[in-house]
Amino acid sequence: MSSRNAYIGTRRKLVLAFDIGTTYSGISYSILDPGRVPAIKGVTRYPAQELISGASKIPTIIYYDLAGKVRAVGAEATREGIYEEAEDGEWFKSEWFKLHLRSKFGAGKDVTDQIPPLPPKKSVIQIFADFLVYLLECASSYIRQTESNGAELWNSVRNDIDFVLSHPNGWEGKEQSQMRRAAVLAKLIPDTTAGHGHLSFVTEGEASLHFAVQNGVLASMVKQGEGTVIVDAGGGTIDISSYRKTVQGHAYEEIAPPQCHFHGSVFVSVRARIFLSKFLSESDFLDDLDAIVENFDKTTKVRFRNAGDPQYIKFGSTRDNDPHCNIRFGQLKLSGSDVANFFKPSVDCIVDAVLNQRRSSPYNITHIILVGGFAASDWLFHGVQKSLLEHGLVVVRPDNHVNKAVSDGAISFYLDHFVRTRVSKFTYGSFCAIDYDETDKEHLKRADKRIFFSSGDVMINGYFGVILPKNTQVTEEREFRYPLSEEANSKAKFKDVMAQIWCYRGDVENPRWKDVDTKNYTHICTIITNLSHLPLERKVGHSRKPFYQVYFDIVLQFGLTEMKAQVAWQDMGVEKRGPAKIVYDPDL
């Protein structure tokens, strides 16, 4: 286990980590007192939680009434009688809403039909905000009730809280931007630059790495320099990340592009529903499908261990029988092999993803650490363990609160900051115009894309200028420069200069042109900066009309958990810098 230094700040503050999962959510926190070593604690008591097993998390469920008002959240949404109350009041149950925030590219693009719809007139950002409000109330109540002088302590830190929000590996700046908007809407942070500074993001994979380090899991298994794959198997996504400890110090580096797959535990239930809807298509009990799937989710799926044993789903009374569909005394009998097939895509996904990580990594990978709520499934664990053992890989499942890995790890991320190097998942760049070369056959092929400038320059459009290639290890401090020039006939037009950042998600090894594999280029964000105060060079073009031209660099940092940008320029031979704003599509 790693040792942590004492907090060197001058006043007490609070750090809260909210892990909003697809099916369950958790809260961890740390109170930072000057001169004391911070400890990681978890919220283990929630309203109405006596009805929920596993005290560290609550169901990610919200009920709304017809007016859009929140009526029940978390454990309260599963209490006795809630179903009847919701029916009578025509409430709308919102669950799995996190998946609506997913990136619409890559693995998540095909799961729309399998996700419950959002409530009428509610956006996913509004639902996120309502859930964040509830989590903050739960954290406040728990700290006030359990900490020494809790009420006084809470009052001393309530206006100085840093928040950490975790998210799947597959989420990018756009999804982080939406989560930030939810945090502002929930009044966790003010919508200012300073306010935004109180919110940080961490991937679930990286949070799980911090959890593993803090709990001594890595130190007991992995030799210096060897790689480890962290598999965070959750309700919605399976997040795969690979790390190794650097030669010096306590730092870790990412050694392969992280992955995110939509094969979490809810999709086992989705596959069960599809199977059962066909199996019961001629039965009177088809109307009980929701109850049958719900009971499968709570009992059969959790207890499943042997594909050779029949499996039972209890859903009705002893009077409920249908021999043609294996229903006797209110129990539906399934073959163990059918249930195993519900799990198979998830097991196969983890095995394939781990082997892909090993192929992508320049370092030897020996161990796999399986965490997350879905990791509690013995069938999943033993299936993954057996398959990977054939490839010489050892799979370990920590026995201490694997479902708390992300929220505890998110606090450790804030306090300990073990990961200093990350790997780019895609090739990042920007489309631009380059000098036209009539001797280059690629240019001749695109002669219709020529642009003629006031300066007399002839350039060709549609060129993809690479800023950061895929699968590149990037330190947090490393900067990437994108040189640009802008010309206009008026100084006023330099106030909001925009630069577009794109990424290439396809298989072309050296992407260079927009018209090659076009569908795999996706817009990431727009960098907006004010250049009106820069030294503007006044020129006269071929048409004798004056124009202004400025040269500058967009400076980007990709090695952090969130992309950062600045603008840089030369003034009398000295480099100067200014702010640049990153704007994602939903914010435009």
Rosetta blueprint (number, residue, H / E / L):
1 M L
2 S L
3 S L
4 R L
5 N L
6 A L
7 Y L
8 I L
9 G L
10 T L
11 R L
12 R L
13 K E
14 L E
15 V E
16 L E
17 A E
18 F E
19 D E
20 I E
21 G L
22 T L
23 T L
24 Y E
25 S E
26 G E
27 I E
28 S E
29 Y E
30 S E
31 I E
32 L E
33 D L
34 P L
35 G L
36 R L
37 V L
38 P L
39 A L
40 I L
41 K E
42 G E
43 V L
44 T L
45 R L
46 Y L
47 P L
48 A L
49 Q H
50 E H
51 L H
52 I L
53 S L
54 G L
55 A L
56 S L
57 K E
58 I E
59 P E
60 T L
61 I E
62 I E
63 Y E
64 Y E
65 D L
66 L L
67 A L
68 G L
69 K L
70 V E
71 R E
72 A E
73 V E
74 G H
75 A H
76 E H
77 A H
78 T H
79 R L
80 E L
81 G L
82 I H
83 Y H
84 E H
85 E H
86 A H
87 E H
88 D H
89 G H
90 E L
91 W L
92 F E
93 K E
94 S E
95 E E
96 W L
97 F H
98 K H
99 L H
100 H H
101 L H
102 R L
103 S L
104 K L
105 F L
106 G H
107 A H
108 G H
109 K H
110 D H
111 V L
112 T H
113 D H
114 Q H
115 I L
116 P L
117 P L
118 L L
119 P L
120 P L
121 K L
122 K L
123 S L
124 V H
125 I H
126 Q H
127 I H
128 F H
129 A H
130 D H
131 F H
132 L H
133 V H
134 Y H
135 L H
136 L H
137 E H
138 C H
139 A H
140 S H
141 S H
142 Y H
143 I H
144 R H
145 Q H
146 T H
147 E L
148 S L
149 N L
150 G H
151 A H
152 E H
153 L H
154 W H
155 N H
156 S H
157 V H
158 R L
159 N L
160 D L
161 I E
162 D E
163 F E
164 V E
165 L E
166 S E
167 H E
168 P L
169 N L
170 G L
171 W L
172 E L
173 G H
174 K H
175 E H
176 Q H
177 S H
178 Q H
179 M H
180 R H
181 R H
182 A H
183 A H
184 V H
185 L H
186 A L
187 K L
188 L L
189 I L
190 P L
191 D L
192 T L
193 T H
194 A H
195 G H
196 H H
197 G L
198 H L
199 L E
200 S E
201 F E
202 V E
203 T E
204 E H
205 G H
206 E H
207 A H
208 S H
209 L H
210 H H
211 F H
212 A H
213 V H
214 Q H
215 N L
216 G L
217 V L
218 L L
219 A L
220 S L
221 M L
222 V L
223 K L
224 Q L
225 G L
226 E L
227 G E
228 T E
229 V E
230 I E
231 V E
232 D E
233 A E
234 G L
235 G L
236 G L
237 T L
238 I E
239 D E
240 I E
241 S E
242 S E
243 Y E
244 R E
245 K E
246 T L
247 V L
248 Q L
249 G L
250 H L
251 A L
252 Y E
253 E E
254 E E
255 I L
256 A L
257 P L
258 P L
259 Q E
260 C E
261 H E
262 F L
263 H L
264 G L
265 S H
266 V H
267 F H
268 V H
269 S H
270 V H
271 R H
272 A H
273 R H
274 I H
275 F H
276 L H
277 S H
278 K H
279 F H
280 L L
281 S L
282 E L
283 S L
284 D H
285 F H
286 L H
287 D H
288 D H
289 L H
290 D H
291 A H
292 I H
293 V H
294 E H
295 N H
296 F H
297 D H
298 K H
299 T H
300 T H
301 K H
302 V H
303 R H
304 F L
305 R L
306 N L
307 A L
308 G L
309 D L
310 P L
311 Q E
312 Y E
313 I E
314 K E
315 F L
316 G L
317 S L
318 T L
319 R L
320 D L
321 N L
322 D E
323 P H
324 H H
325 C H
326 N L
327 I E
328 R E
329 F L
330 G L
331 Q E
332 L E
333 K E
334 L E
335 S L
336 G H
337 S H
338 D H
339 V H
340 A H
341 N H
342 F H
343 F H
344 K H
345 P H
346 S H
347 V H
348 D H
349 C H
350 I H
351 V H
352 D H
353 A H
354 V H
355 L H
356 N H
357 Q H
358 R H
359 R H
360 S H
361 S L
362 P L
363 Y L
364 N L
365 I E
366 T E
367 H E
368 I E
369 I E
370 L E
371 V E
372 G L
373 G H
374 F H
375 A H
376 A H
377 S L
378 D H
379 W H
380 L H
381 F H
382 H H
383 G H
384 V H
385 Q H
386 K H
387 S H
388 L H
389 L H
390 E L
391 H L
392 G L
393 L L
394 V E
395 V E
396 V E
397 R L
398 P L
399 D L
400 N L
401 H L
402 V H
403 N H
404 K H
405 A H
406 V H
407 S H
408 D H
409 G H
410 A H
411 I H
412 S H
413 F H
414 Y H
415 L H
416 D H
417 H L
418 F L
419 V E
420 R E
421 T E
422 R E
423 V E
424 S L
425 K L
426 F L
427 T E
428 Y E
429 G E
430 S E
431 F E
432 C E
433 A E
434 I E
435 D E
436 Y L
437 D L
438 E L
439 T L
440 D L
441 K H
442 E H
443 H H
444 L H
445 K L
446 R L
447 A H
448 D H
449 K H
450 R E
451 I E
452 F E
453 F L
454 S L
455 S L
456 G L
457 D L
458 V E
459 M E
460 I E
461 N E
462 G E
463 Y E
464 F E
465 G E
466 V E
467 I E
468 L E
469 P L
470 K L
471 N L
472 T L
473 Q E
474 V E
475 T E
476 E L
477 E L
478 R L
479 E L
480 F E
481 R E
482 Y E
483 P E
484 L E
485 S E
486 E E
487 E E
488 A E
489 N L
490 S L
491 K H
492 A H
493 K H
494 F H
495 K L
496 D L
497 V E
498 M E
499 A E
500 Q E
501 I E
502 W E
503 C E
504 Y E
505 R L
506 G L
507 D L
508 V L
509 E L
510 N L
511 P L
512 R L
513 W E
514 K L
515 D L
516 V L
517 D L
518 T H
519 K H
520 N H
521 Y E
522 T E
523 H E
524 I E
525 C E
526 T E
527 I E
528 I E
529 T E
530 N L
531 L L
532 S L
533 H L
534 L L
535 P L
536 L L
537 E E
538 R E
539 K E
540 V E
541 G L
542 H L
543 S L
544 R L
545 K L
546 P E
547 F E
548 Y E
549 Q E
550 V E
551 Y E
552 F E
553 D E
554 I E
555 V E
556 L E
557 Q E
558 F L
559 G L
560 L L
561 T L
562 E L
563 M L
564 K E
565 A E
566 Q E
567 V E
568 A E
569 W E
570 Q E
571 D E
572 M L
573 G L
574 V E
575 E E
576 K E
577 R E
578 G E
579 P E
580 A L
581 K E
582 I E
583 V E
584 Y L
585 D H
586 P H
587 D H
588 L L
